[in-house]
Amino acid sequence: MPKTAQIHTLANGMVLLSEPMDHVQSVAFVFLVPCGSARLPDDACGADNVLLDWLFRGAGERNSRQLIDALDGLGLHRSCSITPHHLVFGSSLEAGNLAAALELHADILLRPRLEDEQFEPSRQLALQELEGLEDEPRQKVMTLVQEQFYPEPLGRPSLGRKPDLQNLTAQRLRDIFRGGFHPSCGLFAIAGRYDFDAVCRQLEILFGNESSPARTSIPRGSSGQPYRHVHHDGAQVHIGLMTPTIPITHPDYYHAMAAVSILSGSMSSRLFTEVREKRGLCYAVGARYHTLQDLAGISCYAGTTPDKAQETLDVILAEFRRLREGISSDELQRAQVGLKSSLIMQSESTASRSGGIASDFHLLGRVRPLEEIKQQLERLTVDSVGRFLREQPMDKFTIVTIGPKEIRIPA
């Protein structure tokens, strides 16, 4: 298991999270910059997806080609993503190239060129990615259900909305960048093999002169309608749903994770067994947990055919509601084994661990040691999970379907 995380705050307020893993020869880091989809202007949904590409098309003294060559020359494995609160920039690499990689990221985050001639290719890529969602109905239905489930603007689609992307200009995106893109307000997390003191000194030099404006809260609107149907002629029906549950900050969080694992953690899970194996209603079914700081939901997807769509939905909803009747000791044991296995795999990945400690600090204000998570999972009992499921029944749903006809939603 990794060692205990260290926390350091730069002079300007930027938080550095660190967890050494001396048994590896690699390192991974992640920047969380508070410029996510929920922080964008109302008519600029998707602007951050354009920005994620535009930032890497030249920075500092390097043009687009030179910057990409420099990143590739360090052997970086890059990842970028969008959450309601943050743009996430992640990299994993051989430990000896860390200092050079941090210098490049300082240029990208603080001194991007954002040239006019590079904007349109970035915007077109974002539009193509959005249009590609039509060929990925599973991803589309889950994007739509999350948009309906969370209150505006927390449910905004990270890929954006077509009218907003079509109307976006280079100058508008520059203004958004200059007005709301402040790395010093965010988090930097690192895991793997590195010199902690050297990383602190380098980040102070690279980012310490950037000012840190006051952080603002995100005003919330209302959630979407409980059922939405998107017509699509074809031989498949895609069902997405979400039901509220407790967030990661709640004392019963691990009970919620166990419940999701019992529903969908293995081929012995209830959804797989009841919906797919016994009745042959669908070719794919699964559930997962999703949390923000104070809101959370359990989402579920099923892919089926028009003649089986109604029964598929009915059985899925019945399995969610049946959880309140209790669970077996075998189900709990399988859930605990599965969750601890995921924990062990995370402990062996520098990329997973850097992302995990960043997420922990954002959501909880602290980093959970992996041993703490393991102990919390081992404390679960059939009675304690049963009590949680009775107190937190899963009986309210937001549902989206894509297919040739609407489905009847049970009262």
Secondary structure as GFF3:
##gff-version 3
##sequence-region A 1 411
A	DSSP	beta_strand	6	9	.	.	.	ID=ss1
A	DSSP	beta_strand	15	20	.	.	.	ID=ss2
A	DSSP	beta_strand	26	33	.	.	.	ID=ss3
A	DSSP	three_ten_helix	37	39	.	.	.	ID=ss4
A	DSSP	alpha_helix	47	54	.	.	.	ID=ss5
A	DSSP	alpha_helix	64	73	.	.	.	ID=ss6
A	DSSP	beta_strand	77	82	.	.	.	ID=ss7
A	DSSP	beta_strand	87	94	.	.	.	ID=ss8
A	DSSP	three_ten_helix	95	97	.	.	.	ID=ss9
A	DSSP	alpha_helix	98	110	.	.	.	ID=ss10
A	DSSP	alpha_helix	116	132	.	.	.	ID=ss11
A	DSSP	three_ten_helix	133	135	.	.	.	ID=ss12
A	DSSP	alpha_helix	137	149	.	.	.	ID=ss13
A	DSSP	alpha_helix	162	167	.	.	.	ID=ss14
A	DSSP	alpha_helix	170	180	.	.	.	ID=ss15
A	DSSP	three_ten_helix	183	185	.	.	.	ID=ss16
A	DSSP	beta_strand	187	192	.	.	.	ID=ss17
A	DSSP	alpha_helix	196	207	.	.	.	ID=ss18
A	DSSP	beta_strand	227	231	.	.	.	ID=ss19
A	DSSP	beta_strand	237	245	.	.	.	ID=ss20
A	DSSP	alpha_helix	253	264	.	.	.	ID=ss21
A	DSSP	alpha_helix	270	271	.	.	.	ID=ss22
A	DSSP	pi_helix	272	278	.	.	.	ID=ss23
A	DSSP	beta_strand	282	291	.	.	.	ID=ss24
A	DSSP	beta_strand	296	304	.	.	.	ID=ss25
A	DSSP	three_ten_helix	306	308	.	.	.	ID=ss26
A	DSSP	alpha_helix	309	322	.	.	.	ID=ss27
A	DSSP	three_ten_helix	323	325	.	.	.	ID=ss28
A	DSSP	alpha_helix	329	347	.	.	.	ID=ss29
A	DSSP	alpha_helix	350	364	.	.	.	ID=ss30
A	DSSP	alpha_helix	370	378	.	.	.	ID=ss31
A	DSSP	alpha_helix	382	391	.	.	.	ID=ss32
A	DSSP	beta_strand	398	403	.	.	.	ID=ss33
###
